[in-house]
Amino acid sequence: MRAASLCLLWPGLVYGLATGTSSPPSCRFALDWTQDKVVRNADQFEWDLLYWEGKFHQNNVSYNSGNGMSYDGTQLDWVTGERTKKHPFSAASKEALQIMVYAHAISGSAKAARFLSPEAPQKATQIAASIMRTKLKTYLRFNETYPGFGGFLPWMTTSSQDVEPTWDWVNRVPGLDNGELLWAVYGFISAAEKSYDSSNRALASAWQKWFDYAKTTVDKVFYQGEGHVCAVTKIGNQSLAVNDLKQSYQCENPNYLDDPYEGELFTFFIQFFSSISKNEKAKLWEAKRAKLVSVEYNLGGWFWFSAHEPWKVLELPYYDVDIIRRLHKNAERVRTCNSIVTKTPGLFASVNNSTDPNTDEIIGYISPAGIVSVASQKEQEHDVITPYGAWPTIMMDKSVGLAWWWNMVQGKKMQNPYGSTESTRVDGKLVSALVTWDSKVTTVVSLLGGVGDLVRTKLKADGIYNDFITIANREYSRVFKQLKGEQIQLCLPKQRVPTTTLEDFSLCGK
């Protein structure tokens, strides 16, 4: 990344006032709020948000109840907002978001219950456990059918009972997404291990076996030596066992997973759980150092400075390290204040582009969406903003982050029967009539606080928490000696998405 050289008190978690509401909020509830009300009553606004984002968690919308697996999401009818064409594929990253929500449900979170089962919150734990049992059976069947993946997941079709690699991921597997999945499962195990319900503790043990298997295969599948981890591994034959003499693994391109943002989750998995030598583990971090540099906002060094890139803070307790917490707060100063400087009514992140209302097709996917002056990649698109761009800000200051989320969903069609909509053009002339895990549940997981607390507990139990702190502090402190701009407040939105062109979805009026 180039990271940041430019961080507000974490609000207490209060639910009592929210549970007193007797009737659910309207589908277009954001129009009932002002920015000032959101900032002053963030807990109540969050409660409304969780209720409607939870409508996404339905069979044949976000997941397959038959096998427990996530779908990418579903497209929406341009006029009504009703679901239309399901995206029958998924990846380990979407699985991670799903499992992180279930981890909080198993731990008894009122927020997770609001998302999963608002009418009967006492059932949330049971819902989560049931899906996780079904999901594990699917994972194990996949491992039996395609042992060459070593327990890791490619992009896959999930609409049938037995999942299989998508056509373009046959004999290929990504490292980054699997790092996200592994630590999500680790957090779930941590929560389920502490459950009063013996069946949930048994479920934790079953998932631990899956996790332990990945420890035994990660070296052969992903590690190339000299600190090099494959970003994508080419598998000789996905139907052959990892240890089969005819099996082979090599990095695609080669392209290494050496970034200091979300890909770092996989590096920490190898650090703690692989069987490579101590000397080779030291090389993991040496190989990454070239991309961890400081610039000013000239803040920077992220790849695109997309809100997708800080994902790792949702899963590992990075904010236990002072320099990292302060650095990421600076990043949110830049993210929010840059939109004020550029008169943008929202925040940027890699996201699906708008829907063509004539063909009902998504125009494409926008990866390069961030802030040019703090990114290593300079070719960027700034026509589209997305509500999930606010999740890293929410992690730092819930009130400010929710104000940005609220501001973006003020745009026409930006709320639908399944919660928030994927994205809107800054001029308000088109939206992406789509709902996905990435653009919705990143926000939900940030409101849950990520799974860092759950992961911390298990890291300590496994005797590796201090090693995590030492490594994370060492790698960041060697680059960031003094941060600038820490006196600057996070910025609240000023511009609004124009609302004169489109009409709201008919099934989600005020």
C-alpha positions as CSV (number, residue, x, y, z in Angstrom):
1,M,0.0,0.0,0.0
2,R,1.4,3.2,0.3
3,A,-0.2,3.8,3.5
4,A,-0.9,7.0,5.1
5,S,0.9,9.9,6.7
6,L,-1.9,12.0,7.7
7,C,-8.0,9.0,13.5
8,L,-12.7,10.1,17.5
9,L,-13.6,7.9,20.3
10,W,-15.2,4.5,19.6
11,P,-18.8,5.0,20.6
12,G,-20.3,2.7,23.2
13,L,-22.7,0.0,21.9
14,V,-26.2,0.8,23.0
15,Y,-29.2,-1.1,22.0
16,G,-31.8,-0.5,24.6
17,L,-33.4,2.6,23.0
18,A,-33.7,0.8,19.6
19,T,-35.5,-2.2,20.9
20,G,-38.3,0.0,22.2
21,T,-39.6,0.7,18.7
22,S,-43.0,-1.1,18.2
23,S,-43.2,-1.2,14.4
24,P,-40.5,-1.8,11.8
25,P,-39.1,1.2,9.8
26,S,-40.4,1.8,6.3
27,C,-38.4,0.5,3.3
28,R,-37.3,4.0,2.4
29,F,-36.5,4.9,6.0
30,A,-33.5,7.0,5.2
31,L,-35.8,9.7,3.9
32,D,-37.2,10.0,7.4
33,W,-33.8,11.1,8.7
34,T,-31.7,14.2,8.4
35,Q,-27.9,14.2,8.6
36,D,-28.0,15.9,12.0
37,K,-30.4,13.2,13.3
38,V,-28.2,10.4,12.1
39,V,-25.1,11.9,13.8
40,R,-27.0,12.5,17.1
41,N,-28.9,9.2,17.0
42,A,-26.5,6.8,15.3
43,D,-27.6,3.8,17.3
44,Q,-31.2,4.1,16.3
45,F,-30.3,4.7,12.7
46,E,-28.1,1.6,12.8
47,W,-31.1,-0.4,14.1
48,D,-33.2,0.6,11.1
49,L,-30.3,-0.1,8.7
50,L,-29.8,-3.6,10.2
51,Y,-33.5,-4.4,9.8
52,W,-33.6,-3.6,6.1
53,E,-30.1,-4.9,5.2
54,G,-31.3,-8.2,6.8
55,K,-33.9,-8.6,4.0
56,F,-31.0,-9.5,1.8
57,H,-30.5,-12.6,3.9
58,Q,-33.0,-14.8,2.1
59,N,-32.9,-18.1,0.2
60,N,-32.4,-17.5,-3.5
61,V,-31.3,-13.9,-2.9
62,S,-28.1,-14.0,-1.0
63,Y,-27.7,-17.7,-0.2
64,N,-28.8,-21.2,-1.1
65,S,-30.6,-22.8,1.9
66,G,-30.1,-26.2,0.3
67,N,-26.3,-26.2,0.7
68,G,-25.7,-23.2,3.0
69,M,-23.6,-21.4,0.4
70,S,-23.6,-17.8,-0.5
71,Y,-24.6,-16.3,-3.8
72,D,-22.9,-13.1,-5.1
73,G,-26.4,-11.5,-5.0
74,T,-29.3,-10.8,-7.3
75,Q,-30.3,-8.1,-9.8
76,L,-33.4,-6.0,-9.3
77,D,-36.3,-5.1,-11.6
78,W,-35.6,-1.5,-12.7
79,V,-39.2,-0.3,-11.9
80,T,-40.3,-2.4,-8.9
81,G,-37.1,-3.3,-7.1
82,E,-38.2,-7.0,-7.0
83,R,-35.4,-9.6,-7.4
84,T,-34.9,-10.8,-10.9
85,K,-31.7,-12.5,-12.2
86,K,-29.8,-14.3,-9.4
87,H,-26.0,-14.4,-9.6
88,P,-25.4,-18.1,-9.1
89,F,-21.7,-17.8,-8.2
90,S,-19.7,-16.9,-5.2
91,A,-16.2,-16.8,-3.8
92,A,-14.4,-17.3,-0.5
93,S,-14.6,-13.6,0.2
94,K,-18.5,-13.6,0.2
95,E,-18.4,-16.8,2.3
96,A,-16.3,-14.8,4.8
97,L,-18.8,-12.1,5.1
98,Q,-21.6,-14.6,5.6
99,I,-19.7,-16.5,8.3
100,M,-18.7,-13.3,10.1
101,V,-22.3,-12.4,10.6
102,Y,-23.0,-16.0,11.9
103,A,-20.1,-15.7,14.3
104,H,-21.7,-12.8,16.0
105,A,-25.1,-14.5,16.0
106,I,-23.6,-17.5,17.7
107,S,-22.0,-15.2,20.3
108,G,-25.4,-13.7,21.1
109,S,-25.1,-10.3,19.4
110,A,-28.3,-8.3,19.4
111,K,-27.2,-6.6,16.2
112,A,-26.7,-9.9,14.4
113,A,-30.1,-11.0,15.6
114,R,-31.6,-7.8,14.2
115,F,-30.1,-8.6,10.8
116,L,-31.0,-12.4,10.7
117,S,-34.3,-12.6,12.6
118,P,-35.7,-9.2,13.7
119,E,-39.2,-10.6,14.4
120,A,-37.8,-13.4,16.5
121,P,-34.3,-12.5,17.6
122,Q,-34.0,-15.5,19.9
123,K,-33.9,-17.7,16.8
124,A,-30.8,-16.0,15.4
125,T,-28.3,-18.4,17.0
126,Q,-30.2,-21.4,15.8
127,I,-30.4,-20.0,12.2
128,A,-26.7,-19.3,12.1
129,A,-25.8,-22.7,13.5
130,S,-28.1,-24.6,11.1
131,I,-26.7,-22.9,8.1
132,M,-23.1,-23.4,9.2
133,R,-23.8,-27.2,9.7
134,T,-25.1,-27.4,6.2
135,K,-22.3,-25.3,4.8
136,L,-19.6,-27.5,6.3
137,K,-21.1,-30.6,4.7
138,T,-20.9,-28.8,1.3
139,Y,-17.3,-27.8,1.9
140,L,-16.4,-31.4,2.8
141,R,-18.1,-32.7,-0.3
142,F,-16.2,-30.2,-2.4
143,N,-13.0,-31.3,-0.9
144,E,-13.8,-35.0,-1.7
145,T,-14.7,-34.1,-5.3
146,Y,-11.9,-31.7,-5.9
147,P,-9.0,-32.6,-3.5
148,G,-6.5,-30.7,-5.6
149,F,-7.7,-27.4,-4.0
150,G,-6.4,-28.6,-0.7
151,G,-9.5,-27.4,1.1
152,F,-9.3,-23.9,-0.3
153,L,-12.1,-22.5,-2.5
154,P,-12.1,-21.1,-6.1
155,W,-14.8,-18.9,-7.5
156,M,-17.6,-21.4,-7.8
157,T,-21.2,-21.9,-8.9
158,T,-23.3,-22.4,-5.8
159,S,-26.8,-22.9,-7.3
160,S,-26.6,-26.7,-7.3
161,Q,-26.4,-29.0,-4.2
162,D,-22.8,-29.7,-4.9
163,V,-20.7,-26.6,-5.8
164,E,-18.1,-26.6,-8.5
165,P,-15.5,-24.2,-9.9
166,T,-16.8,-21.6,-12.3
167,W,-15.6,-22.2,-15.9
168,D,-12.8,-19.7,-15.5
169,W,-11.5,-21.1,-12.2
170,V,-11.0,-24.7,-13.2
171,N,-7.6,-25.7,-11.8
172,R,-7.1,-22.3,-10.3
173,V,-7.4,-21.0,-6.8
174,P,-6.9,-17.4,-5.3
175,G,-5.0,-16.7,-2.1
176,L,-6.5,-13.3,-1.1
177,D,-10.1,-14.5,-0.8
178,N,-9.2,-17.6,1.1
179,G,-7.3,-15.6,3.6
180,E,-10.5,-13.7,4.3
181,L,-12.4,-17.0,4.6
182,L,-9.9,-18.6,6.9
183,W,-9.9,-15.9,9.5
184,A,-13.7,-15.6,9.3
185,V,-13.9,-19.3,10.2
186,Y,-11.4,-18.8,13.0
187,G,-13.6,-16.1,14.4
188,F,-16.7,-18.4,14.1
189,I,-14.9,-21.2,15.9
190,S,-13.9,-18.8,18.7
191,A,-17.6,-17.8,19.2
192,A,-19.0,-21.3,19.0
193,E,-16.4,-22.7,21.4
194,K,-17.8,-20.5,24.1
195,S,-21.4,-21.3,23.5
196,Y,-23.6,-22.7,26.3
197,D,-25.1,-25.1,23.7
198,S,-23.1,-28.3,23.5
199,S,-24.2,-28.7,19.8
200,N,-22.6,-25.4,19.0
201,R,-19.4,-26.4,20.7
202,A,-19.4,-29.7,18.6
203,L,-19.9,-27.5,15.5
204,A,-16.8,-25.5,16.5
205,S,-14.8,-28.7,16.7
206,A,-16.0,-29.8,13.3
207,W,-15.1,-26.5,11.7
208,Q,-11.7,-26.7,13.5
209,K,-11.0,-29.9,11.7
210,W,-11.7,-28.1,8.3
211,F,-9.4,-25.3,9.4
212,D,-6.7,-27.7,10.5
213,Y,-6.7,-29.4,7.2
214,A,-5.9,-26.1,5.4
215,K,-2.9,-25.8,7.6
216,T,-1.5,-29.1,6.2
217,T,-1.9,-28.1,2.5
218,V,-1.2,-24.3,2.4
219,D,2.6,-24.8,1.8
220,K,2.2,-27.0,-1.2
221,V,-0.7,-25.1,-2.7
222,F,0.5,-21.5,-2.3
223,Y,4.0,-21.1,-1.0
224,Q,6.8,-20.9,-3.6
225,G,9.8,-20.2,-1.3
226,E,11.8,-17.1,-0.7
227,G,8.8,-15.4,0.9
228,H,6.7,-15.7,-2.2
229,V,3.0,-16.5,-1.9
230,C,1.0,-17.1,-5.0
231,A,-1.8,-14.6,-5.6
232,V,-3.4,-17.2,-7.8
233,T,-2.2,-20.8,-8.0
234,K,-2.4,-23.0,-11.1
235,I,-3.3,-26.5,-10.1
236,G,-2.0,-29.4,-12.2
237,N,-5.3,-31.4,-11.8
238,Q,-8.0,-30.3,-9.3
239,S,-9.2,-33.9,-9.2
240,L,-5.9,-35.3,-7.8
241,A,-4.9,-35.2,-4.2
242,V,-2.4,-32.6,-3.0
243,N,0.2,-35.3,-2.3
244,D,-0.4,-37.2,-5.5
245,L,3.0,-37.6,-7.3
246,K,1.3,-36.4,-10.5
247,Q,0.0,-33.2,-8.8
248,S,1.7,-29.8,-9.4
249,Y,1.2,-26.2,-8.2
250,Q,2.7,-23.0,-9.5
251,C,2.1,-19.3,-9.3
252,E,0.1,-17.9,-12.2
253,N,2.0,-15.2,-14.2
254,P,3.9,-15.3,-11.6
255,N,2.0,-12.8,-9.5
256,Y,2.7,-12.8,-5.7
257,L,0.4,-12.0,-2.8
258,D,2.7,-9.4,-1.3
259,D,0.4,-6.5,-0.5
260,P,0.0,-4.9,3.0
261,Y,-3.8,-4.7,2.8
262,E,-6.4,-7.4,2.5
263,G,-4.0,-10.0,1.1
264,E,-2.0,-9.8,4.4
265,L,-4.7,-12.0,6.1
266,F,-3.3,-14.9,4.1
267,T,0.3,-14.1,5.0
268,F,-0.6,-14.2,8.7
269,F,-2.3,-17.6,8.2
270,I,1.0,-18.9,6.7
271,Q,3.0,-17.3,9.5
272,F,1.0,-18.9,12.3
273,F,-0.2,-22.2,10.9
274,S,2.1,-23.4,8.0
275,S,5.0,-25.8,8.5
276,I,7.6,-23.6,6.6
277,S,10.7,-22.8,8.6
278,K,11.3,-19.9,10.8
279,N,13.7,-18.5,8.3
280,E,11.2,-18.7,5.5
281,K,8.5,-17.0,7.6
282,A,10.8,-14.1,8.1
283,K,11.1,-13.9,4.3
284,L,7.3,-13.5,4.0
285,W,7.6,-10.1,5.6
286,E,10.7,-9.1,3.8
287,A,8.9,-9.8,0.5
288,K,6.1,-7.4,1.4
289,R,8.0,-4.4,2.5
290,A,8.4,-2.7,-0.9
291,K,4.7,-1.9,-1.0
292,L,4.4,-0.5,2.5
293,V,5.5,3.1,2.1
294,S,4.4,6.5,3.4
295,V,3.2,9.5,1.4
296,E,1.1,12.4,2.3
297,Y,-2.4,13.5,0.9
298,N,-0.4,13.1,-0.1
299,L,-1.5,10.3,2.3
300,G,-1.4,7.1,0.5
301,G,0.1,4.1,-0.9
302,W,-3.0,2.0,-1.2
303,F,-3.5,0.3,-4.6
304,W,-6.5,2.3,-5.6
305,F,-7.5,3.5,-2.1
306,S,-10.8,1.6,-2.6
307,A,-12.8,1.0,0.6
308,H,-12.4,-2.7,-0.3
309,E,-8.7,-2.7,0.6
310,P,-8.8,-2.3,4.4
311,W,-10.8,-5.5,4.7
312,K,-8.1,-7.0,7.0
313,V,-9.2,-4.8,9.9
314,L,-12.6,-6.6,9.9
315,E,-10.9,-9.9,10.8
316,L,-7.7,-9.5,12.7
317,P,-7.3,-7.2,15.8
318,Y,-5.0,-4.7,14.0
319,Y,-6.4,-1.8,16.0
320,D,-4.7,-3.2,19.1
321,V,-1.6,-1.7,17.5
322,D,-1.6,2.0,18.1
323,I,0.3,3.1,15.0
324,I,-2.0,1.0,12.8
325,R,-5.2,2.4,14.4
326,R,-3.9,5.9,14.0
327,L,-2.8,5.3,10.5
328,H,-6.3,4.0,9.5
329,K,-8.0,6.9,11.2
330,N,-5.9,9.2,9.0
331,A,-7.0,7.2,6.0
332,E,-10.6,8.0,6.9
333,R,-9.8,11.6,7.3
334,V,-8.6,11.5,3.7
335,R,-11.5,9.4,2.5
336,T,-14.2,11.7,3.9
337,C,-12.5,15.0,3.4
338,N,-11.4,14.3,-0.2
339,S,-15.1,14.0,-1.1
340,I,-15.7,17.4,0.4
341,V,-12.8,18.9,-1.6
342,T,-13.9,17.3,-4.8
343,K,-17.6,18.1,-4.1
344,T,-18.5,14.4,-4.4
345,P,-21.8,13.3,-2.6
346,G,-20.3,9.9,-1.5
347,L,-17.4,7.6,-1.2
348,F,-15.5,5.4,-3.6
349,A,-14.9,1.7,-3.7
350,S,-14.5,-1.1,-6.2
351,V,-18.1,-1.9,-7.2
352,N,-20.5,-3.0,-9.9
353,N,-21.2,-0.2,-12.4
354,S,-24.7,1.0,-13.3
355,T,-27.5,-1.0,-14.9
356,D,-28.5,-0.3,-18.5
357,P,-32.3,0.1,-18.0
358,N,-32.9,-0.9,-21.7
359,T,-31.2,-4.3,-21.4
360,D,-31.2,-4.9,-17.7
361,E,-27.5,-5.7,-17.9
362,I,-24.8,-4.4,-15.5
363,I,-22.5,-2.2,-17.6
364,G,-19.4,-3.7,-15.9
365,Y,-17.3,-3.8,-12.8
366,I,-15.3,-0.8,-11.6
367,S,-12.1,-1.9,-9.8
368,P,-10.2,1.4,-10.0
369,A,-12.3,3.6,-7.7
370,G,-10.5,5.5,-5.0
371,I,-8.4,8.6,-4.5
372,V,-5.7,9.2,-7.1
373,S,-3.3,11.2,-5.0
374,V,-3.0,8.5,-2.3
375,A,-3.0,5.5,-4.6
376,S,-0.3,3.7,-6.5
377,Q,-2.7,3.1,-9.5
378,K,-3.5,6.4,-11.2
379,E,-6.2,5.5,-13.7
380,Q,-9.4,5.7,-11.8
381,E,-13.2,6.1,-12.4
382,H,-15.0,8.6,-10.3
383,D,-18.5,8.6,-11.8
384,V,-19.9,6.0,-9.3
385,I,-20.2,6.0,-5.5
386,T,-21.4,3.2,-3.2
387,P,-22.8,3.0,0.3
388,Y,-20.3,0.4,1.4
389,G,-17.5,2.9,0.8
390,A,-18.5,4.1,4.3
391,W,-17.7,0.9,6.2
392,P,-14.1,1.8,7.1
393,T,-15.3,5.2,8.4
394,I,-17.9,3.4,10.5
395,M,-15.1,1.4,12.1
396,M,-13.5,4.6,13.2
397,D,-16.5,6.8,13.9
398,K,-20.0,5.3,13.6
399,S,-21.8,8.6,13.5
400,V,-19.7,10.0,10.7
401,G,-19.7,6.8,8.7
402,L,-23.4,6.4,8.9
403,A,-23.9,10.0,7.8
404,W,-22.0,9.1,4.6
405,W,-24.0,5.9,4.1
406,W,-27.3,7.9,4.7
407,N,-26.1,10.6,2.2
408,M,-25.6,8.1,-0.6
409,V,-28.9,6.3,-0.1
410,Q,-30.7,9.6,-0.4
411,G,-30.3,9.1,-4.2
412,K,-33.3,7.7,-6.1
413,K,-33.5,3.9,-6.2
414,M,-30.8,3.6,-3.5
415,Q,-33.1,1.6,-1.2
416,N,-35.0,-1.4,-2.3
417,P,-36.9,-4.3,-0.7
418,Y,-33.6,-5.9,0.2
419,G,-32.0,-2.9,1.8
420,S,-29.4,-0.6,0.2
421,T,-28.7,-0.6,-3.5
422,E,-25.2,-1.4,-5.0
423,S,-24.2,2.0,-6.3
424,T,-25.3,5.2,-7.9
425,R,-23.8,7.6,-10.3
426,V,-22.7,10.9,-8.7
427,D,-25.1,12.7,-11.1
428,G,-28.0,10.5,-9.9
429,K,-28.9,9.5,-13.5
430,L,-28.4,5.7,-13.1
431,V,-27.9,3.1,-10.3
432,S,-26.7,-0.4,-10.2
433,A,-30.0,-2.3,-9.7
434,L,-28.3,-5.0,-7.8
435,V,-27.7,-6.3,-4.2
436,T,-24.5,-8.1,-3.3
437,W,-22.6,-9.3,-0.2
438,D,-19.7,-7.0,-0.9
439,S,-21.7,-3.8,-1.2
440,K,-24.0,-4.5,1.7
441,V,-22.6,-6.8,4.3
442,T,-19.2,-5.2,4.6
443,T,-21.2,-2.4,6.2
444,V,-23.1,-4.8,8.5
445,V,-20.0,-6.5,9.6
446,S,-18.4,-3.1,10.4
447,L,-21.4,-2.3,12.5
448,L,-20.8,-5.6,14.3
449,G,-17.2,-4.5,14.9
450,G,-15.7,-7.1,12.6
451,V,-14.6,-10.4,14.2
452,G,-11.4,-9.0,15.6
453,D,-12.5,-9.4,19.2
454,L,-13.4,-13.0,18.6
455,V,-10.2,-13.7,16.8
456,R,-8.2,-12.0,19.5
457,T,-9.6,-14.4,22.1
458,K,-8.6,-17.4,20.1
459,L,-5.2,-16.0,19.2
460,K,-4.5,-15.7,22.9
461,A,-5.8,-19.2,23.6
462,D,-3.5,-20.5,20.8
463,G,-0.6,-18.6,22.2
464,I,0.0,-16.5,19.1
465,Y,-1.6,-13.1,19.9
466,N,1.7,-11.6,21.1
467,D,3.4,-12.7,17.9
468,F,0.7,-11.0,15.9
469,I,1.1,-7.7,17.8
470,T,4.9,-7.9,17.5
471,I,4.9,-8.5,13.7
472,A,2.2,-6.0,12.9
473,N,3.9,-3.3,15.1
474,R,7.3,-4.1,13.7
475,E,6.2,-3.8,10.0
476,Y,4.3,-0.6,10.4
477,S,6.6,1.2,12.9
478,R,9.6,0.7,10.6
479,V,7.8,2.9,8.0
480,F,5.6,5.2,10.0
481,K,7.5,7.3,12.5
482,Q,5.4,10.3,12.8
483,L,1.9,10.9,11.5
484,K,0.6,14.3,10.2
485,G,-2.8,15.7,10.4
486,E,-4.1,13.8,13.4
487,Q,-5.8,17.0,14.7
488,I,-8.1,17.1,11.7
489,Q,-11.7,16.0,12.2
490,L,-13.4,13.5,9.9
491,C,-15.5,15.3,7.4
492,L,-19.3,15.1,7.1
493,P,-21.0,15.1,3.7
494,K,-22.1,18.4,2.1
495,Q,-23.0,17.5,-1.5
496,R,-26.2,15.6,-2.3
497,V,-26.9,13.1,-5.1
498,P,-29.3,14.8,-7.6
499,T,-32.8,13.3,-7.5
500,T,-34.5,14.8,-10.5
501,T,-33.9,12.1,-13.1
502,L,-35.0,8.7,-11.6
503,E,-38.0,7.4,-9.6
504,D,-37.7,5.3,-6.6
505,F,-38.5,1.5,-6.8
506,S,-42.2,1.2,-6.6
507,L,-41.9,-1.5,-3.9
508,C,-39.8,0.8,-1.7
509,G,-41.6,4.1,-1.5
510,K,-41.6,6.4,1.5
